[in-house]
Amino acid sequence: MNPNLRRLLLPGAALSVALAASVLAGCTGPDGLGPGEAAPSVSAQPRPEAVWPAWSGMTSLAPGADAATRQPPPRALEGLPKVGSGGLAALDVHAVLRADPRTKPLAERGLIDRPGRAGLRPPVLMDLTGDKKPELLIAADTESGRNILTVYTERGGRVYPILFTSGRRMSVETIGPDLLVRTPCSDGGEQAVRFHWDGARMSTISDIRDYKKPGDSPETVGPRPHASESAPMEGP
């Protein structure tokens, strides 16, 4: 395995929380529990987990809002060897970037281990599709301050790009099987976009912006839904 690749494990089974119920002897409401019936358990919502911890904390936390978008199915990258038993971990990251027309300008950049420098963040292997085979996550930081995130999956020995998004001061997290990408807004607010595997690619399922105007207090700044697709790369 490429020594620069590291594995992150998605959170395990969600914690179970017991629901307490008060039942009067001999009576129950339409939705209540009868005498001796156990209260059902529910699963707690997963919390965001940083994909690149060194790059986290640059933006404030924000919830998501419903706003779905669809894109055409991705095509397999050309010019790469067939993926063997070693999976995406055995591939040369720079070769993958060269094979993707959108990331080819980034292919010759070196690896970086902390923010504030231009280059490629350490590649990450993580199962986002639920098939027990990890996807390859590559993020690049450019001299202009722009960040590019790409995600690749493997099917039938071929490599498919399933996510391409960009922004400035980008923080990437997992929330359950999804990716949450946070970027600050020029007005001091934040945009948080959540991506989910839809069977073909990582598609946007929520996009929310927290707006902050001069003079706003934390109590007056709130989330306002804003739907958008991933922004195209403007250049490294």
Order of alpha helices (4+ residues) and beta strands (2+ residues): beta-beta-beta-beta-alpha-beta-beta-beta-beta-beta-beta-beta-beta-beta-beta
